[in-house]
């Protein structure tokens, strides 16, 4: 190894062992997979997850949803705009705290989730079948553990 340069073997070691890189690779592959599945509904996987996070008994706050989706509020606010333009969500002041906003799933948003759920289930179940239930459960547990750890 020359001064100031890493050996190529180091690159290969990082490529083959980096948890972050592996998570990014699988995350992108899963995103592409579900984006394609939901495309007929003009919905991305991120929008599906966002809409699903609003399906609560009491409309959640922006902060609540940002925490559920593990994204910052600025990113969430930008992601909400196209859904609001499509009439799938409404953003209203919190009646108890006018400084806070509540995110409301509109009837059109509910209807779209009803259409999207069978598509999601079909593709999700297929992936779980390939993994095998014990492996799928373990993967979820491990990913949730890492999320809490970090």
N, CA, C and O atoms as a GROMACS GRO file, in nm:
protein
  600
    1UNK      N    1   0.085  -0.117   0.000
    1UNK     CA    2   0.000   0.000   0.000
    1UNK      C    3   0.089   0.123   0.000
    1UNK      O    4   0.180   0.134   0.082
    2UNK      N    5   0.063   0.215  -0.092
    2UNK     CA    6   0.141   0.338  -0.097
    2UNK      C    7   0.083   0.437   0.003
    2UNK      O    8  -0.032   0.427   0.045
    3UNK      N    9   0.167   0.533   0.040
    3UNK     CA   10   0.128   0.634   0.139
    3UNK      C   11   0.007   0.714   0.088
    3UNK      O   12   0.005   0.761  -0.025
    4UNK      N   13  -0.096   0.728   0.176
    4UNK     CA   14  -0.212   0.807   0.142
    4UNK      C   15  -0.317   0.734   0.060
    4UNK      O   16  -0.415   0.796   0.017
    5UNK      N   17  -0.299   0.604   0.037
    5UNK     CA   18  -0.397   0.526  -0.041
    5UNK      C   19  -0.433   0.399   0.034
    5UNK      O   20  -0.352   0.340   0.105
    6UNK      N   21  -0.556   0.360   0.017
    6UNK     CA   22  -0.601   0.233   0.076
    6UNK      C   23  -0.580   0.121  -0.025
    6UNK      O   24  -0.590   0.140  -0.146
    7UNK      N   25  -0.551   0.005   0.027
    7UNK     CA   26  -0.540  -0.112  -0.059
    7UNK      C   27  -0.678  -0.149  -0.111
    7UNK      O   28  -0.779  -0.129  -0.043
    8UNK      N   29  -0.681  -0.203  -0.230
    8UNK     CA   30  -0.809  -0.245  -0.290
    8UNK      C   31  -0.878  -0.350  -0.204
    8UNK      O   32  -1.001  -0.356  -0.200
    9UNK      N   33  -0.800  -0.431  -0.135
    9UNK     CA   34  -0.856  -0.532  -0.045
    9UNK      C   35  -0.940  -0.467   0.065
    9UNK      O   36  -1.038  -0.525   0.111
   10UNK      N   37  -0.901  -0.347   0.107
   10UNK     CA   38  -0.977  -0.275   0.208
   10UNK      C   39  -1.114  -0.237   0.154
   10UNK      O   40  -1.214  -0.249   0.224
   11UNK      N   41  -1.119  -0.193   0.030
   11UNK     CA   42  -1.246  -0.159  -0.035
   11UNK      C   43  -1.336  -0.282  -0.041
   11UNK      O   44  -1.456  -0.273  -0.014
   12UNK      N   45  -1.278  -0.396  -0.077
   12UNK     CA   46  -1.356  -0.518  -0.085
   12UNK      C   47  -1.407  -0.561   0.052
   12UNK      O   48  -1.520  -0.607   0.065
   13UNK      N   49  -1.323  -0.545   0.154
   13UNK     CA   50  -1.363  -0.580   0.290
   13UNK      C   51  -1.480  -0.493   0.335
   13UNK      O   52  -1.577  -0.544   0.392
   14UNK      N   53  -1.473  -0.362   0.309
   14UNK     CA   54  -1.581  -0.272   0.347
   14UNK      C   55  -1.708  -0.307   0.268
   14UNK      O   56  -1.817  -0.314   0.324
   15UNK      N   57  -1.693  -0.328   0.139
   15UNK     CA   58  -1.807  -0.365   0.054
   15UNK      C   59  -1.878  -0.489   0.107
   15UNK      O   60  -2.001  -0.495   0.110
   16UNK      N   61  -1.801  -0.586   0.150
   16UNK     CA   62  -1.858  -0.714   0.190
   16UNK      C   63  -1.904  -0.719   0.335
   16UNK      O   64  -1.975  -0.812   0.374
   17UNK      N   65  -1.866  -0.621   0.417
   17UNK     CA   66  -1.900  -0.629   0.559
   17UNK      C   67  -1.979  -0.509   0.612
   17UNK      O   68  -2.030  -0.515   0.724
   18UNK      N   69  -1.991  -0.403   0.536
   18UNK     CA   70  -2.054  -0.280   0.585
   18UNK      C   71  -2.205  -0.297   0.601
   18UNK      O   72  -2.276  -0.318   0.503
   19UNK      N   73  -2.253  -0.288   0.723
   19UNK     CA   74  -2.396  -0.298   0.749
   19UNK      C   75  -2.473  -0.184   0.684
   19UNK      O   76  -2.582  -0.204   0.631
   20UNK      N   77  -2.417  -0.066   0.686
   20UNK     CA   78  -2.484   0.050   0.627
   20UNK      C   79  -2.502   0.031   0.477
   20UNK      O   80  -2.611   0.053   0.424
   21UNK      N   81  -2.397  -0.010   0.409
   21UNK     CA   82  -2.407  -0.033   0.264
   21UNK      C   83  -2.508  -0.142   0.233
   21UNK      O   84  -2.589  -0.127   0.142
   22UNK      N   85  -2.505  -0.251   0.309
   22UNK     CA   86  -2.601  -0.360   0.287
   22UNK      C   87  -2.744  -0.311   0.309
   22UNK      O   88  -2.834  -0.345   0.231
   23UNK      N   89  -2.766  -0.231   0.413
   23UNK     CA   90  -2.900  -0.177   0.439
   23UNK      C   91  -2.944  -0.084   0.326
   23UNK      O   92  -3.060  -0.086   0.285
   24UNK      N   93  -2.852  -0.002   0.276
   24UNK     CA   94  -2.884   0.088   0.165
   24UNK      C   95  -2.920   0.008   0.041
   24UNK      O   96  -3.016   0.041  -0.029
   25UNK      N   97  -2.844  -0.095   0.012
   25UNK     CA   98  -2.870  -0.176  -0.108
   25UNK      C   99  -3.007  -0.243  -0.101
   25UNK      O  100  -3.084  -0.237  -0.196
   26UNK      N  101  -3.036  -0.306   0.011
   26UNK     CA  102  -3.165  -0.375   0.023
   26UNK      C  103  -3.278  -0.273   0.031
   26UNK      O  104  -3.387  -0.297  -0.022
   27UNK      N  105  -3.255  -0.160   0.096
   27UNK     CA  106  -3.357  -0.056   0.103
   27UNK      C  107  -3.394  -0.004  -0.034
   27UNK      O  108  -3.512   0.015  -0.066
   28UNK      N  109  -3.293   0.020  -0.117
   28UNK     CA  110  -3.319   0.068  -0.253
   28UNK      C  111  -3.390  -0.039  -0.336
   28UNK      O  112  -3.482  -0.008  -0.413
   29UNK      N  113  -3.348  -0.164  -0.321
   29UNK     CA  114  -3.412  -0.272  -0.397
   29UNK      C  115  -3.559  -0.289  -0.355
   29UNK      O  116  -3.646  -0.306  -0.440
   30UNK      N  117  -3.585  -0.285  -0.224
   30UNK     CA  118  -3.723  -0.295  -0.177
   30UNK      C  119  -3.806  -0.175  -0.224
   30UNK      O  120  -3.921  -0.191  -0.264
   31UNK      N  121  -3.747  -0.057  -0.218
   31UNK     CA  122  -3.818   0.063  -0.263
   31UNK      C  123  -3.856   0.051  -0.411
   31UNK      O  124  -3.970   0.080  -0.448
   32UNK      N  125  -3.762   0.008  -0.493
   32UNK     CA  126  -3.791  -0.010  -0.636
   32UNK      C  127  -3.901  -0.114  -0.657
   32UNK      O  128  -3.992  -0.095  -0.738
   33UNK      N  129  -3.892  -0.223  -0.583
   33UNK     CA  130  -3.991  -0.331  -0.594
   33UNK      C  131  -4.131  -0.281  -0.563
   33UNK      O  132  -4.224  -0.304  -0.640
   34UNK      N  133  -4.147  -0.212  -0.450
   34UNK     CA  134  -4.280  -0.165  -0.411
   34UNK      C  135  -4.323  -0.043  -0.492
   34UNK      O  136  -4.443  -0.023  -0.513
   35UNK      N  137  -4.230   0.039  -0.536
   35UNK     CA  138  -4.266   0.149  -0.627
   35UNK      C  139  -4.330   0.094  -0.753
   35UNK      O  140  -4.433   0.144  -0.799
   36UNK      N  141  -4.270  -0.010  -0.808
   36UNK     CA  142  -4.323  -0.071  -0.930
   36UNK      C  143  -4.460  -0.133  -0.904
   36UNK      O  144  -4.551  -0.121  -0.986
   37UNK      N  145  -4.475  -0.199  -0.791
   37UNK     CA  146  -4.602  -0.264  -0.759
   37UNK      C  147  -4.714  -0.162  -0.742
   37UNK      O  148  -4.828  -0.187  -0.783
   38UNK      N  149  -4.683  -0.048  -0.682
   38UNK     CA  150  -4.785   0.054  -0.653
   38UNK      C  151  -4.803   0.156  -0.765
   38UNK      O  152  -4.891   0.242  -0.758
   39UNK      N  153  -4.719   0.147  -0.868
   39UNK     CA  154  -4.725   0.242  -0.980
   39UNK      C  155  -4.864   0.255  -1.043
   39UNK      O  156  -4.904   0.366  -1.076
   40UNK      N  157  -4.941   0.145  -1.060
   40UNK     CA  158  -5.074   0.159  -1.120
   40UNK      C  159  -5.167   0.254  -1.040
   40UNK      O  160  -5.264   0.307  -1.095
   41UNK      N  161  -5.137   0.273  -0.913
   41UNK     CA  162  -5.217   0.365  -0.830
   41UNK      C  163  -5.154   0.504  -0.822
   41UNK      O  164  -5.200   0.589  -0.746
   42UNK      N  165  -5.048   0.526  -0.900
   42UNK     CA  166  -4.974   0.652  -0.896
   42UNK      C  167  -4.928   0.683  -0.754
   42UNK      O  168  -4.945   0.794  -0.703
   43UNK      N  169  -4.868   0.581  -0.693
   43UNK     CA  170  -4.826   0.588  -0.553
   43UNK      C  171  -4.687   0.528  -0.541
   43UNK      O  172  -4.659   0.424  -0.601
   44UNK      N  173  -4.601   0.591  -0.464
   44UNK     CA  174  -4.470   0.534  -0.434
   44UNK      C  175  -4.478   0.459  -0.301
   44UNK      O  176  -4.572   0.476  -0.224
   45UNK      N  177  -4.377   0.377  -0.276
   45UNK     CA  178  -4.374   0.305  -0.148
   45UNK      C  179  -4.367   0.402  -0.031
   45UNK      O  180  -4.428   0.377   0.073
   46UNK      N  181  -4.294   0.512  -0.047
   46UNK     CA  182  -4.284   0.612   0.059
   46UNK      C  183  -4.417   0.678   0.086
   46UNK      O  184  -4.453   0.703   0.201
   47UNK      N  185  -4.491   0.708  -0.020
   47UNK     CA  186  -4.624   0.768  -0.003
   47UNK      C  187  -4.720   0.670   0.062
   47UNK      O  188  -4.802   0.708   0.146
   48UNK      N  189  -4.709   0.544   0.023
   48UNK     CA  190  -4.794   0.441   0.085
   48UNK      C  191  -4.767   0.434   0.236
   48UNK      O  192  -4.860   0.434   0.316
   49UNK      N  193  -4.640   0.430   0.273
   49UNK     CA  194  -4.605   0.424   0.416
   49UNK      C  195  -4.654   0.548   0.489
   49UNK      O  196  -4.703   0.539   0.601
   50UNK      N  197  -4.640   0.663   0.425
   50UNK     CA  198  -4.685   0.788   0.486
   50UNK      C  199  -4.836   0.786   0.505
   50UNK      O  200  -4.885   0.818   0.614
   51UNK      N  201  -4.910   0.750   0.402
   51UNK     CA  202  -5.056   0.743   0.414
   51UNK      C  203  -5.097   0.642   0.521
   51UNK      O  204  -5.188   0.668   0.600
   52UNK      N  205  -5.031   0.528   0.523
   52UNK     CA  206  -5.064   0.426   0.622
   52UNK      C  207  -5.037   0.478   0.764
   52UNK      O  208  -5.111   0.444   0.857
   53UNK      N  209  -4.933   0.558   0.780
   53UNK     CA  210  -4.902   0.612   0.914
   53UNK      C  211  -5.009   0.710   0.962
   53UNK      O  212  -5.017   0.739   1.081
   54UNK      N  213  -5.089   0.763   0.870
   54UNK     CA  214  -5.196   0.855   0.908
   54UNK      C  215  -5.326   0.783   0.944
   54UNK      O  216  -5.418   0.845   0.996
   55UNK      N  217  -5.333   0.655   0.917
   55UNK     CA  218  -5.453   0.577   0.943
   55UNK      C  219  -5.462   0.543   1.092
   55UNK      O  220  -5.439   0.429   1.134
   56UNK      N  221  -5.495   0.645   1.169
   56UNK     CA  222  -5.503   0.632   1.314
   56UNK      C  223  -5.638   0.684   1.362
   56UNK      O  224  -5.706   0.756   1.289
   57UNK      N  225  -5.676   0.649   1.484
   57UNK     CA  226  -5.804   0.696   1.536
   57UNK      C  227  -5.805   0.847   1.554
   57UNK      O  228  -5.905   0.913   1.525
   58UNK      N  229  -5.695   0.902   1.602
   58UNK     CA  230  -5.682   1.047   1.617
   58UNK      C  231  -5.577   1.094   1.518
   58UNK      O  232  -5.468   1.037   1.512
   59UNK      N  233  -5.607   1.198   1.439
   59UNK     CA  234  -5.507   1.244   1.342
   59UNK      C  235  -5.374   1.278   1.411
   59UNK      O  236  -5.370   1.354   1.508
   60UNK      N  237  -5.264   1.220   1.361
   60UNK     CA  238  -5.134   1.242   1.425
   60UNK      C  239  -5.077   1.380   1.390
   60UNK      O  240  -5.118   1.444   1.293
   61UNK      N  241  -4.983   1.422   1.471
   61UNK     CA  242  -4.911   1.547   1.444
   61UNK      C  243  -4.799   1.520   1.345
   61UNK      O  244  -4.762   1.404   1.320
   62UNK      N  245  -4.744   1.626   1.289
   62UNK     CA  246  -4.630   1.612   1.199
   62UNK      C  247  -4.514   1.545   1.272
   62UNK      O  248  -4.446   1.459   1.216
   63UNK      N  249  -4.491   1.584   1.396
   63UNK     CA  250  -4.384   1.524   1.475
   63UNK      C  251  -4.403   1.375   1.498
   63UNK      O  252  -4.308   1.297   1.491
   64UNK      N  253  -4.528   1.336   1.526
   64UNK     CA  254  -4.558   1.194   1.546
   64UNK      C  255  -4.526   1.112   1.421
   64UNK      O  256  -4.464   1.006   1.429
   65UNK      N  257  -4.568   1.163   1.306
   65UNK     CA  258  -4.547   1.090   1.181
   65UNK      C  259  -4.400   1.087   1.144
   65UNK      O  260  -4.349   0.986   1.096
   66UNK      N  261  -4.331   1.199   1.166
   66UNK     CA  262  -4.187   1.201   1.139
   66UNK      C  263  -4.116   1.094   1.222
   66UNK      O  264  -4.025   1.027   1.173
   67UNK      N  265  -4.158   1.078   1.346
   67UNK     CA  266  -4.096   0.977   1.432
   67UNK      C  267  -4.130   0.836   1.383
   67UNK      O  268  -4.042   0.750   1.379
   68UNK      N  269  -4.255   0.811   1.345
   68UNK     CA  270  -4.295   0.679   1.295
   68UNK      C  271  -4.212   0.642   1.172
   68UNK      O  272  -4.164   0.529   1.160
   69UNK      N  273  -4.195   0.739   1.080
   69UNK     CA  274  -4.126   0.712   0.954
   69UNK      C  275  -3.975   0.730   0.964
   69UNK      O  276  -3.902   0.702   0.868
   70UNK      N  277  -3.927   0.776   1.080
   70UNK     CA  278  -3.783   0.797   1.103
   70UNK      C  279  -3.724   0.894   1.000
   70UNK      O  280  -3.617   0.870   0.945
   71UNK      N  281  -3.797   1.005   0.977
   71UNK     CA  282  -3.747   1.111   0.889
   71UNK      C  283  -3.759   1.244   0.961
   71UNK      O  284  -3.834   1.256   1.058
   72UNK      N  285  -3.687   1.343   0.914
   72UNK     CA  286  -3.697   1.474   0.978
   72UNK      C  287  -3.823   1.545   0.930
   72UNK      O  288  -3.881   1.511   0.827
   73UNK      N  289  -3.864   1.645   1.008
   73UNK     CA  290  -3.989   1.716   0.980
   73UNK      C  291  -3.986   1.788   0.846
   73UNK      O  292  -4.088   1.796   0.778
   74UNK      N  293  -3.871   1.841   0.807
   74UNK     CA  294  -3.860   1.912   0.680
   74UNK      C  295  -3.885   1.817   0.563
   74UNK      O  296  -3.957   1.851   0.469
   75UNK      N  297  -3.825   1.699   0.569
   75UNK     CA  298  -3.845   1.598   0.465
   75UNK      C  299  -3.991   1.554   0.462
   75UNK      O  300  -4.049   1.538   0.354
   76UNK      N  301  -4.050   1.536   0.578
   76UNK     CA  302  -4.191   1.496   0.584
   76UNK      C  303  -4.280   1.605   0.524
   76UNK      O  304  -4.370   1.575   0.446
   77UNK      N  305  -4.255   1.730   0.560
   77UNK     CA  306  -4.336   1.840   0.508
   77UNK      C  307  -4.332   1.843   0.356
   77UNK      O  308  -4.434   1.864   0.291
   78UNK      N  309  -4.214   1.821   0.298
   78UNK     CA  310  -4.202   1.818   0.152
   78UNK      C  311  -4.279   1.699   0.094
   78UNK      O  312  -4.341   1.711  -0.012
   79UNK      N  313  -4.276   1.585   0.162
   79UNK     CA  314  -4.345   1.465   0.113
   79UNK      C  315  -4.497   1.478   0.122
   79UNK      O  316  -4.570   1.412   0.047
   80UNK      N  317  -4.544   1.564   0.212
   80UNK     CA  318  -4.689   1.582   0.230
   80UNK      C  319  -4.752   1.662   0.116
   80UNK      O  320  -4.868   1.640   0.082
   81UNK      N  321  -4.677   1.754   0.059
   81UNK     CA  322  -4.732   1.847  -0.040
   81UNK      C  323  -4.801   1.778  -0.159
   81UNK      O  324  -4.915   1.813  -0.190
   82UNK      N  325  -4.736   1.680  -0.226
   82UNK     CA  326  -4.806   1.616  -0.338
   82UNK      C  327  -4.932   1.540  -0.294
   82UNK      O  328  -5.029   1.533  -0.369
   83UNK      N  329  -4.929   1.483  -0.175
   83UNK     CA  330  -5.046   1.410  -0.125
   83UNK      C  331  -5.160   1.506  -0.093
   83UNK      O  332  -5.277   1.475  -0.114
   84UNK      N  333  -5.125   1.622  -0.043
   84UNK     CA  334  -5.226   1.724  -0.015
   84UNK      C  335  -5.285   1.776  -0.147
   84UNK      O  336  -5.407   1.794  -0.157
   85UNK      N  337  -5.200   1.801  -0.247
   85UNK     CA  338  -5.249   1.847  -0.378
   85UNK      C  339  -5.345   1.746  -0.441
   85UNK      O  340  -5.439   1.785  -0.510
   86UNK      N  341  -5.320   1.618  -0.419
   86UNK     CA  342  -5.406   1.513  -0.475
   86UNK      C  343  -5.533   1.493  -0.393
   86UNK      O  344  -5.620   1.414  -0.431
   87UNK      N  345  -5.545   1.564  -0.281
   87UNK     CA  346  -5.664   1.552  -0.197
   87UNK      C  347  -5.666   1.426  -0.113
   87UNK      O  348  -5.772   1.383  -0.066
   88UNK      N  349  -5.549   1.365  -0.092
   88UNK     CA  350  -5.541   1.242  -0.014
   88UNK      C  351  -5.526   1.269   0.136
   88UNK      O  352  -5.561   1.186   0.219
   89UNK      N  353  -5.473   1.387   0.168
   89UNK     CA  354  -5.456   1.427   0.308
   89UNK      C  355  -5.497   1.573   0.323
   89UNK      O  356  -5.506   1.648   0.226
   90UNK      N  357  -5.523   1.610   0.446
   90UNK     CA  358  -5.546   1.750   0.481
   90UNK      C  359  -5.457   1.781   0.601
   90UNK      O  360  -5.434   1.695   0.687
   91UNK      N  361  -5.407   1.902   0.605
   91UNK     CA  362  -5.324   1.947   0.716
   91UNK      C  363  -5.402   2.057   0.788
   91UNK      O  364  -5.429   2.162   0.730
   92UNK      N  365  -5.437   2.031   0.913
   92UNK     CA  366  -5.521   2.124   0.989
   92UNK      C  367  -5.454   2.161   1.120
   92UNK      O  368  -5.376   2.082   1.175
   93UNK      N  369  -5.482   2.281   1.171
   93UNK     CA  370  -5.429   2.317   1.303
   93UNK      C  371  -5.484   2.222   1.410
   93UNK      O  372  -5.599   2.179   1.403
   94UNK      N  373  -5.401   2.192   1.506
   94UNK     CA  374  -5.442   2.111   1.620
   94UNK      C  375  -5.541   2.194   1.702
   94UNK      O  376  -5.507   2.305   1.742
   95UNK      N  377  -5.662   2.144   1.728
   95UNK     CA  378  -5.758   2.222   1.804
   95UNK      C  379  -5.712   2.255   1.946
   95UNK      O  380  -5.757   2.353   2.006
   96UNK      N  381  -5.621   2.172   2.000
   96UNK     CA  382  -5.572   2.193   2.136
   96UNK      C  383  -5.447   2.280   2.140
   96UNK      O  384  -5.416   2.337   2.245
   97UNK      N  385  -5.376   2.290   2.030
   97UNK     CA  386  -5.252   2.370   2.023
   97UNK      C  387  -5.240   2.425   1.881
   97UNK      O  388  -5.194   2.355   1.791
   98UNK      N  389  -5.280   2.548   1.861
   98UNK     CA  390  -5.286   2.608   1.727
   98UNK      C  391  -5.150   2.616   1.659
   98UNK      O  392  -5.144   2.633   1.537
   99UNK      N  393  -5.040   2.604   1.733
   99UNK     CA  394  -4.906   2.606   1.673
   99UNK      C  395  -4.874   2.474   1.605
   99UNK      O  396  -4.789   2.468   1.516
  100UNK      N  397  -4.942   2.368   1.647
  100UNK     CA  398  -4.916   2.234   1.595
  100UNK      C  399  -5.015   2.203   1.483
  100UNK      O  400  -5.124   2.260   1.478
  101UNK      N  401  -4.977   2.112   1.394
  101UNK     CA  402  -5.061   2.070   1.282
  101UNK      C  403  -5.092   1.921   1.295
  101UNK      O  404  -5.008   1.842   1.338
  102UNK      N  405  -5.213   1.885   1.257
  102UNK     CA  406  -5.256   1.746   1.253
  102UNK      C  407  -5.271   1.703   1.108
  102UNK      O  408  -5.313   1.782   1.023
  103UNK      N  409  -5.237   1.580   1.080
  103UNK     CA  410  -5.243   1.525   0.944
  103UNK      C  411  -5.363   1.432   0.935
  103UNK      O  412  -5.374   1.334   1.008
  104UNK      N  413  -5.452   1.465   0.844
  104UNK     CA  414  -5.578   1.394   0.833
  104UNK      C  415  -5.584   1.320   0.700
  104UNK      O  416  -5.562   1.378   0.594
  105UNK      N  417  -5.614   1.194   0.707
  105UNK     CA  418  -5.634   1.112   0.588
  105UNK      C  419  -5.776   1.139   0.539
  105UNK      O  420  -5.873   1.115   0.612
  106UNK      N  421  -5.789   1.189   0.418
  106UNK     CA  422  -5.920   1.223   0.363
  106UNK      C  423  -5.992   1.096   0.316
  106UNK      O  424  -5.930   0.989   0.310
  107UNK      N  425  -6.120   1.106   0.284
  107UNK     CA  426  -6.189   0.988   0.227
  107UNK      C  427  -6.118   0.936   0.102
  107UNK      O  428  -6.110   0.814   0.082
  108UNK      N  429  -6.066   1.024   0.017
  108UNK     CA  430  -5.991   0.979  -0.101
  108UNK      C  431  -5.863   0.906  -0.059
  108UNK      O  432  -5.825   0.808  -0.123
  109UNK      N  433  -5.798   0.953   0.047
  109UNK     CA  434  -5.679   0.885   0.098
  109UNK      C  435  -5.711   0.748   0.152
  109UNK      O  436  -5.638   0.652   0.128
  110UNK      N  437  -5.823   0.738   0.226
  110UNK     CA  438  -5.867   0.606   0.276
  110UNK      C  439  -5.896   0.512   0.160
  110UNK      O  440  -5.856   0.396   0.162
  111UNK      N  441  -5.966   0.563   0.059
  111UNK     CA  442  -6.003   0.480  -0.056
  111UNK      C  443  -5.878   0.429  -0.128
  111UNK      O  444  -5.873   0.314  -0.172
  112UNK      N  445  -5.777   0.516  -0.140
  112UNK     CA  446  -5.653   0.473  -0.206
  112UNK      C  447  -5.581   0.366  -0.124
  112UNK      O  448  -5.526   0.271  -0.180
  113UNK      N  449  -5.581   0.381   0.008
  113UNK     CA  450  -5.519   0.279   0.093
  113UNK      C  451  -5.592   0.145   0.078
  113UNK      O  452  -5.528   0.040   0.077
  114UNK      N  453  -5.724   0.150   0.068
  114UNK     CA  454  -5.803   0.026   0.051
  114UNK      C  455  -5.762  -0.043  -0.080
  114UNK      O  456  -5.752  -0.165  -0.084
  115UNK      N  457  -5.738   0.034  -0.186
  115UNK     CA  458  -5.694  -0.023  -0.313
  115UNK      C  459  -5.549  -0.073  -0.306
  115UNK      O  460  -5.515  -0.174  -0.367
  116UNK      N  461  -5.466  -0.002  -0.232
  116UNK     CA  462  -5.323  -0.033  -0.226
  116UNK      C  463  -5.293  -0.154  -0.138
  116UNK      O  464  -5.198  -0.227  -0.164
  117UNK      N  465  -5.371  -0.174  -0.035
  117UNK     CA  466  -5.339  -0.280   0.062
  117UNK      C  467  -5.327  -0.418  -0.002
  117UNK      O  468  -5.231  -0.489   0.030
  118UNK      N  469  -5.419  -0.461  -0.088
  118UNK     CA  470  -5.402  -0.594  -0.149
  118UNK      C  471  -5.274  -0.606  -0.233
  118UNK      O  472  -5.212  -0.712  -0.238
  119UNK      N  473  -5.236  -0.498  -0.298
  119UNK     CA  474  -5.112  -0.498  -0.377
  119UNK      C  475  -4.994  -0.514  -0.284
  119UNK      O  476  -4.905  -0.597  -0.308
  120UNK      N  477  -4.992  -0.435  -0.176
  120UNK     CA  478  -4.883  -0.444  -0.078
  120UNK      C  479  -4.877  -0.585  -0.019
  120UNK      O  480  -4.770  -0.645  -0.009
  121UNK      N  481  -4.994  -0.638   0.021
  121UNK     CA  482  -4.998  -0.771   0.083
  121UNK      C  483  -4.941  -0.877  -0.012
  121UNK      O  484  -4.861  -0.962   0.029
  122UNK      N  485  -4.983  -0.872  -0.138
  122UNK     CA  486  -4.937  -0.971  -0.236
  122UNK      C  487  -4.784  -0.970  -0.247
  122UNK      O  488  -4.721  -1.075  -0.241
  123UNK      N  489  -4.727  -0.853  -0.262
  123UNK     CA  490  -4.583  -0.842  -0.280
  123UNK      C  491  -4.508  -0.868  -0.150
  123UNK      O  492  -4.401  -0.931  -0.150
  124UNK      N  493  -4.563  -0.822  -0.041
  124UNK     CA  494  -4.499  -0.844   0.089
  124UNK      C  495  -4.501  -0.993   0.125
  124UNK      O  496  -4.400  -1.047   0.170
  125UNK      N  497  -4.615  -1.058   0.104
  125UNK     CA  498  -4.625  -1.201   0.134
  125UNK      C  499  -4.531  -1.284   0.049
  125UNK      O  500  -4.473  -1.382   0.096
  126UNK      N  501  -4.515  -1.244  -0.077
  126UNK     CA  502  -4.423  -1.315  -0.166
  126UNK      C  503  -4.279  -1.305  -0.113
  126UNK      O  504  -4.205  -1.404  -0.113
  127UNK      N  505  -4.240  -1.186  -0.069
  127UNK     CA  506  -4.105  -1.169  -0.014
  127UNK      C  507  -4.087  -1.251   0.113
  127UNK      O  508  -3.984  -1.316   0.132
  128UNK      N  509  -4.188  -1.247   0.201
  128UNK     CA  510  -4.179  -1.326   0.324
  128UNK      C  511  -4.172  -1.475   0.295
  128UNK      O  512  -4.101  -1.549   0.363
  129UNK      N  513  -4.246  -1.520   0.192
  129UNK     CA  514  -4.242  -1.663   0.155
  129UNK      C  515  -4.100  -1.702   0.112
  129UNK      O  516  -4.051  -1.808   0.149
  130UNK      N  517  -4.036  -1.616   0.034
  130UNK     CA  518  -3.899  -1.645  -0.011
  130UNK      C  519  -3.802  -1.650   0.108
  130UNK      O  520  -3.711  -1.732   0.111
  131UNK      N  521  -3.823  -1.562   0.204
  131UNK     CA  522  -3.735  -1.559   0.322
  131UNK      C  523  -3.764  -1.675   0.416
  131UNK      O  524  -3.674  -1.727   0.481
  132UNK      N  525  -3.889  -1.713   0.424
  132UNK     CA  526  -3.933  -1.807   0.526
  132UNK      C  527  -3.973  -1.728   0.650
  132UNK      O  528  -3.904  -1.633   0.687
  133UNK      N  529  -4.083  -1.767   0.714
  133UNK     CA  530  -4.138  -1.688   0.824
  133UNK      C  531  -4.038  -1.665   0.939
  133UNK      O  532  -4.025  -1.552   0.986
  134UNK      N  533  -3.968  -1.770   0.984
  134UNK     CA  534  -3.873  -1.743   1.094
  134UNK      C  535  -3.765  -1.641   1.054
  134UNK      O  536  -3.727  -1.556   1.134
  135UNK      N  537  -3.717  -1.650   0.931
  135UNK     CA  538  -3.615  -1.556   0.885
  135UNK      C  539  -3.672  -1.415   0.870
  135UNK      O  540  -3.605  -1.317   0.904
  136UNK      N  541  -3.795  -1.404   0.820
  136UNK     CA  542  -3.858  -1.272   0.806
  136UNK      C  543  -3.878  -1.209   0.943
  136UNK      O  544  -3.850  -1.090   0.961
  137UNK      N  545  -3.925  -1.287   1.039
  137UNK     CA  546  -3.944  -1.235   1.175
  137UNK      C  547  -3.811  -1.191   1.235
  137UNK      O  548  -3.802  -1.086   1.297
  138UNK      N  549  -3.710  -1.272   1.216
  138UNK     CA  550  -3.577  -1.241   1.271
  138UNK      C  551  -3.520  -1.116   1.206
  138UNK      O  552  -3.462  -1.032   1.274
  139UNK      N  553  -3.536  -1.102   1.074
  139UNK     CA  554  -3.488  -0.983   1.004
  139UNK      C  555  -3.555  -0.858   1.059
  139UNK      O  556  -3.488  -0.758   1.086
  140UNK      N  557  -3.688  -0.863   1.075
  140UNK     CA  558  -3.761  -0.749   1.132
  140UNK      C  559  -3.709  -0.714   1.271
  140UNK      O  560  -3.685  -0.598   1.302
  141UNK      N  561  -3.693  -0.816   1.354
  141UNK     CA  562  -3.644  -0.795   1.490
  141UNK      C  563  -3.505  -0.732   1.490
  141UNK      O  564  -3.478  -0.638   1.564
  142UNK      N  565  -3.418  -0.784   1.405
  142UNK     CA  566  -3.281  -0.733   1.399
  142UNK      C  567  -3.278  -0.588   1.350
  142UNK      O  568  -3.205  -0.505   1.403
  143UNK      N  569  -3.359  -0.558   1.249
  143UNK     CA  570  -3.363  -0.421   1.197
  143UNK      C  571  -3.420  -0.325   1.300
  143UNK      O  572  -3.370  -0.213   1.316
  144UNK      N  573  -3.525  -0.368   1.372
  144UNK     CA  574  -3.582  -0.283   1.476
  144UNK      C  575  -3.484  -0.264   1.591
  144UNK      O  576  -3.477  -0.155   1.649
  145UNK      N  577  -3.410  -0.368   1.624
  145UNK     CA  578  -3.307  -0.356   1.728
  145UNK      C  579  -3.202  -0.252   1.688
  145UNK      O  580  -3.166  -0.166   1.768
  146UNK      N  581  -3.154  -0.262   1.563
  146UNK     CA  582  -3.054  -0.166   1.516
  146UNK      C  583  -3.108  -0.024   1.518
  146UNK      O  584  -3.037   0.069   1.557
  147UNK      N  585  -3.233  -0.006   1.478
  147UNK     CA  586  -3.295   0.127   1.479
  147UNK      C  587  -3.298   0.184   1.621
  147UNK      O  588  -3.266   0.301   1.642
  148UNK      N  589  -3.335   0.102   1.717
  148UNK     CA  590  -3.338   0.148   1.858
  148UNK      C  591  -3.196   0.175   1.909
  148UNK      O  592  -3.174   0.271   1.983
  149UNK      N  593  -3.103   0.092   1.870
  149UNK     CA  594  -2.964   0.106   1.914
  149UNK      C  595  -2.904   0.238   1.868
  149UNK      O  596  -2.830   0.304   1.942
  150UNK      N  597  -2.936   0.275   1.744
  150UNK     CA  598  -2.878   0.395   1.686
  150UNK      C  599  -2.957   0.519   1.723
  150UNK      O  600  -2.922   0.629   1.682
   0.00000   0.00000   0.00000
